[in-house]
Amino acid sequence: MLLLDVLGALGLFLLGMWLMTEGLKLAGGRALEHLLHHWTSSKSRSLASGVLITALVQSSSAVTIALIGFVNAGLMSFSQSVWVVFGSSLGTTFTGWLVTLFGFSVKINAVIFPLVGIGALLRVFSPLERGRSLGMALAGFGILFMGIDALRTNFSVYADGMNMQSLLDSQTHRVLAGLAIGLVLTSLTQSSSAAIAIILTATASQLSGLDMAAAAVIGANIGTASTGIIASLGATANARRVALAHVCFNTLAGLLGLLLLPPLLLLTAYFSLAESSANLPLLLAMFHTSFNLLGLVIMAPLEPSLTRFLGKRFLPRPAAGQRTAPQEHFIDRNIASIPDLALRALNLELQQLHKLLVDQSLLDVIYKPEDPLGSIAPDTVFSDISAFIADASQTSLTRDQAQQFTAGLAASHYLQNSLQTLQQLRLHASDIQRLDHHLLDNLHRWLEQVNAFCCHCHDNREEQWLQLLRNYQVLKDQLMADAISHSKLDDVDGALNAASLGKRFAEQLLQSEPPLQQLQQNGDHQAGDNSDS
């Protein structure tokens, strides 16, 4: 039963951590954007913003996700993001101080129950979505400390029956075991903050000594790189660069922690600081902060070289026979959990696809041998967009955000139809090229009119569309007349089919414009909010 009690306390703690992090991400999505957009004009400001935001949201993963979105959107350079990553790693040490200063010394019943109560009331009764998200964060904060208190109580009972320190016969074995425990805890919880809080609680309950606990903190610090590695699998190039920068810094800081471990233990033994279990969490918090600070000092002069190295990694390469450069991708499953960033990425991805289609010459589709669609993989790109929208829709959305994602789905549908129309036109290219020159001349003029219509996307669209439909009717009459006068009745079907594909291409692009404009206006509105903040 004791093991079940420990698992229950651990579940309560992890539930509180998840509620707090998710609530803060949803409630402060635009504030997070504002801070990252305006506080990263220099390396020092980027570093400070990384520390501050991670300390506030208690999740370096959330900050990394936001960074991916900003770098993909071109709102932040990769060099700026590297310093935010460094600051984020340093910001995770705030968890240790929070748990040490409040989790073990403050009578939590006087704090956590009001927090849970106020948070629950906000979650249920707040008229605003962001207010409900803030309520979730407050309730999560209270539940987190309830979990810490329950863990401490159960660990204390467990420590009476077994001290982990006594199970290992040498300090080397204890250090290796501690490293493994820290790595496993972080990999399982996907949060170094959660792992460190568990380690501190176990140490305060005298379940392990300082050497094993310090090694576990190092393991947790290194283990958080697993979160970045998992997040970067199948992600955009920028996502993988940001994740690798995180891995490099945390690995260096962990190695420095191992070098600092013997002096820490000697210093502790000299001053007899380990005699009181109350001192151990404070020592661990100081130790965690110190080796991350030292890692920052050492990494600072190496950052330019690291940035150049990572900037040359994961570059897209044209496929065999492809003459155009691969298109940049903005959507990334990592940022789907933050609706504001997901909408920005979706807008950029769809606007890029729209521009590529608008700029496509229909005559080139027929006459040029290379793939006119560039690096678009039509079988996957729109399924990726649909999957991205589905992932983003799983989070809590405001009504406005839900409408924006609906608009994005509609725009994606029309753009996919446009792309499929181009593919059909290309399939008929050889038949079109064999048409009689009279039919071909009329068809060429029509396709050029379609291109001209598609390239003028903002002025008098309804009038332009009606004129294009009139031109289409005139074209059909001309094709029929030319076919009869030149006895080319067999060719008229091919010409009419090509003309119809041109009309459908223009029609689908036209229908994509209103939802694209809705998404664009949302992005401009967010930018305006950030500028006014």
C-alpha positions, 0 to 999 in steps of 0.5 A: 500500500505504501508504494501506491501512496507514493504513486498517488502523491507523485500523480498529484504532483505531476497533475499540478505541474501539468495544470499550471504549465498548460494554464499559463501557456494558454493564459499568457500566449500573447504575453509570451509572444510579446516578451520574446518579440520585444525583449530579444534585441540583444544577447543580454536581453534574450538571456534575461527573457529566457530566464524570466519566462521559464521561471514564470511558466515553469517549463523550458519546453514551453519556451522552446516551443515558442522559440521554434514558432518565432524563428520559423516566422522570421520574428527572431533570428536563430542567434537570438533564440540560442541566448533565450535557450541558454536563459531557459536552461538557467530559468529551470533552476528557479524550481529548486528555489521555489520548492526549497523556500516554500515547499518545506518551510511554509505551512502549505495548508494556509496557501494551497487550499485558497489557491485551488479554490480561487483557481477552480472558481475562475475556471468554472465561472470566468466569462473569458477564456484567458481567465479560465486558463489562469484559474487552471494555472492557479489550481495547478499551482496549489495541487503541485504543492499538495503533491510535494507535501504528500510526497514528503510524507510518504518518502519519510515513511519509506525512508524509515524502512530503507535508505537508498544510500545504504544499498550501494557500497561506494560513492562512485556507485551512488553517483552513477545511480543518482545520474541514472535516477535523474535521467530516468525521472526526466525522461519519464516526466518530460520535465526537468523541473518535475524531476528536480522537485521530486529529487529535492523532496526525496532528499528532504525526507532523508531517502538519500544522501547529498552525493546521490541527490546531487548526481540525480540533479545533474542527471535531470539537467542532462535528461531534459535534453531528451525532451528537445530531442523527442520534440525535434523528431520530424520537425522543421529545420529550425526546431531541430537547431533550437533543440540541438542548442538546448542539448549542447548547453545542458550537456555542457552544464551537466559535465561541469556539475560532475566536475563540481561534485567532489568540491561540493562534497568536500565543502559539505563535509568540512562545514558539516552542512549535511548533518541537518536534512533541512540544509540539503535541499538548499545546498542542492538548489545552490549546486544546480544554479552554480553549475548552470551559471558556470556553463553559461560563462563557458558557453558565452564565448563559444556561442558564435561558433555554435550558432554558425555550426547549427545554422549550417545543419539541416539545410533542405536539399533539392530532390533529384531533377528539381531545379527550384529551392525547397520551400520553407516550412512554418508549421511544426507539431511542437507549436500546435499546443500554443494557439496564437503561435499555431495560427501565426505559423498556419497563416505563413504556411498557407500564404506561402503556398498561395503565393507559389500557386499565384506565381505559377504560369499555366503555360509553364505547366504545359511546356516546361519539362521540370516540375512546375510545383517546385518542392511541394509534395502534394501528397503530404503537404496538405495532409500535414496542414490538416494534421497540424490544425487537428492537433491545435484544435485539441487545445482549449481555444477561444471562439475567435481562435476556433474561427481562425482555424476553421478559416485555415482549413477552408483555405487549405481545401481550396489551395489543394484543389488548385494544386490538383487542377495544375496536376491535371493540366500537366497530365494533359500537356502532351495532348494540348501541345498537339492542338491545331495552332488556331485552337492553341493560340486562343487557348494561350490567350485564355491561360494568360488571362487566368494568370493575370486574374490570379496575380491581381488579388486585391482590387475589384475581385467580383468584377474581375471574376465576372469579366473572366467568366465572360471571356471564358464563354467567348473562348468556348465559342471561338474554340467551337468556331475554329474547330468547325472551320478547320475541320478539327472537331476531334481536338475541340474536346481537349482544348475545352478541357484545358480551358475548363481546368484554367477556369477551375484553377482561378475559381479555387484560388479566388475562393481561398482568398477570403479565409486567407485574408481572415487569417492575415487580419488575425496576424496583423491584429496580434502584431498590433496588440504586441506593439501596443503592449 
